Amino acid sequence: MKRRGIWKLGLGIGCGFALLVAVGVFGVANWYSGRINQEYKQVRDSEKALLAATERDQGFRPPSGGIPAVERIEVFLAVREDLGPWLETMGIAITKMAADRERQRDGGVKDLARLVNTGSDLMPIFAGFWTARNEVLLTHEVGPGEYAYIYRLVYHTWLNFGRPESPAKDYPAAALTEALEPYRTRLTEAFDADVHPVELIFQMDSQ
């Protein structure tokens, strides 16, 4: 887990909560797919290109037994490592937002206004991250559905990072560990608790 390490996961989730509050102020539909500035047009265009090139993914179904083939795990890991610089940039910006929010906390309307302003400063960084993510996925020929499935399987179910969405009992534990254990260190290092809340936001989810 970059920069902070596993022992700071709890703090990262706290920052993630602050981020989700800021996101909630705007509404995903407004600041992702509804904004018309150049940064968000690039996000939309990059996702359209990704979907067009991975049409098979629009009907993505988990592999038999629920565990991806080794080559798909390796491709997923390549995507995560290519996103490393952006995860670093996003993590720093989000942590700063959370720190600013704590320093500025005084309650009421003023506190809300400051949170909105701080969140607004992050919007171009979010747009850059999502565009980069979509372009990396396109390069590796990984569609959004497959990417989200493996992400949740690795980080929620197996490593129990963030908020688990699929209980581990849904998968054969021994087979899951056998498939992922050789990559544990690299998968862990490619996770950022602060960025986690916005990792899997796609325009298609808000339509």
N, C-alpha and C positions, 0 to 999 in steps of 0.2 A: 504494500500500500504506500504510494508515493508520499514522501516528505514527512508525513505525520506518524506512520506506523500503525499497526493494529491496536496498540494500547491507547491511541487517541481516537478510536472509532466513535466512542460515545460523544466526544466533543464535535466530531465531524457531523454526526447525526443532528446535534444541536444546531450547528451552522446550517445544515440542510433544512431544518425546520424553519429557521429564519428566512431562508431563501424561498421556501414554499409559501410563507406568509406574503413575501414581496410579490411572488408570482400570482398569488390569489388576488392581490390588490388590482392587478391589471386584467387578469383573466387570460387563459392560454389563447383562446380564439382571437383576442384583440391584439396581443403583442407578438403572436407567432404568425398566424395566417392572415390576420386582418390589417396589419400595418403595411403601408405602401412605400416606405422608404427603400433605398437601394439595398441596404443590408438584408432586409427581410424578403425582398424580391429575389435576391441571390439564394436565400434559404429555400424558398418555394421552388425556384428553378432547379436547384441541385437535387431536391427530393423528386421532382417530376422526372428528371433524367435517371435517377436511381431506380424508380419504379418502372420506367420504360425499359430499362436494361435488365431488370430482374422480374419480369412478369410472372415467372413461375412462383415467385415468393408471395404474390398476392393470394395464392391459395396454399400457403405453406402449411404443412402438416408435420408434427414431430415424427422423428424416425421411429421405426418399430422398436419397442422397448424403452423409448424415451431418451436414449443416450445417443448423441451425435457420433458419427464416424470420426476416427482419429484425424483425418485430413481436414474436416470441418472445424474441429477444435483448434487445429494449428492455424487455420485461416482466421478464425476468430481472434486468436492470440496475436496474430500479425496486425489485425485491425487495431486492437487495443494498444499495441506498442507503437504503431504509427501515430496514434492519437496522444501519445505521451506529452509532447510539448503543449498541446492545447489543454490537457488535463491540468498541467502545472499552472498555466496562465489562468484558467478558470478557477482553480482552487485558491489561488492567491487573491483574486478579485472577490470571491464569495466570502472568504475569511475576513477580508477587510470590510465588506459590507456588514457582516455580523458584528464585528468590533465597533464600527461606527454606530450601528443601531444601539448597542449597549451604552456607548458614551452619550448618545443623544437622547436616551430614554427619559422622558419626563411625563409621559402619559397624555391622553387626550388627542385632540386634533393636531397639535403641533408634532407629536410623535409620529402620527400617521403620515403627515405631510413629509416629514424627513425620511421616513421609510420609503415612500413613493419616489422621492427624489433620488435616494440612493439606488433603488431598484432601476430607475430610468438610466442611470449611469452604466448599469450592467447590460442593458439591452444590446448594444453593438457587440459586446463580447459574447453574449449568448448566440447572436446571429452568426458570428464568425465560427464559433464552436460547432454549431449545427451544420453549417455549410461544409466545414472541414470533415466532420463525421460522415456526411452523406457522400462526399467525394472519395473518402478513404474506402467506404463500403462499396462504392462503384468500382474503384480500382481493383478491389479483391473479389468482386462479383458476389457480394453478400447482400441479400435483400433485408428490408427492415424487420420482417416477420422472423426470419431465421436468426438475425442478430439479437432481437429482443428475447427470443426463446433461449438461446445459449447464454445470454447475459444473466437472465433470471435463474437458469439452471445452475450456473457456476456460482454466482454471487449471493443469490437468495437461498437457494436450496442446499447447495453443498457447503459453501463457506459461511453461510448465515450472516452475510454482511447486509446492512440496510434493513429494510422491512421485508421479511420473507413472504412471498406470495404463493409459493407452492410447497407444502410440507414435504420433508424428505421422504416420508413413508410412501409417497406416490411413486418413488423410483427404487429400483433394486439397489440398496446402499452399497453392497460390495462391488457391483458392476460400475456404479457411478464413481466410486473411489478409484477403482482400477483404471478407469478411463482418464480421470482428471489428476490423480496424484502426481504423475510425472511432471505436471505443469504447475503445481501448487505455488511455487515461489514466483514464477513469472506472472501468473494470474493475479496473485495477491499484490504484487508490485504495480500492476496495471489498473488497480482500482483506486478511486479517490472518493472518500466518504462525503466530501463537501460537494462534489459535482454530481454525485449519485442521483439526487432528486430530479435532475433535468436530462439525464443521459438518454432516456428512451422516449422523449417527446418528439413526435413526428406530426407533420401537418395532417396526414391522413387520419390521425386519431381525433382531430378536432372538427372534422367535416361532418 
